[in-house]
Amino acid sequence: MISRLTLSAVIFAIIGTASLAFAASAHQAAVASQVAAKQVRVVQLERVVIVGKRLAPATGVAQTDAADTSAPRVQ
């Protein structure tokens, strides 16, 4: 019959081995993704300057009308 102490040691060993194996595989995946990222060709486009002007609003949508006292105040 297995004692509680032996059972605890076995469970600890299994969990520790599984966590170390997972950490090692995660590290290998990270290294592999870094190697793959270094092999990607980067294309740098020339700088673009955008020039624009603000147009007058065509409608009164989304404008506040503070002078209108008949508007309901919801809080």
Summary of the structure (lengths in Angstrom):
residues: 75
radius of gyration: 32.7
end to end distance: 71.4
largest distance: 87.8
contacts: 82
relative contact order: 0.05
helix: 47%
strand: 0%
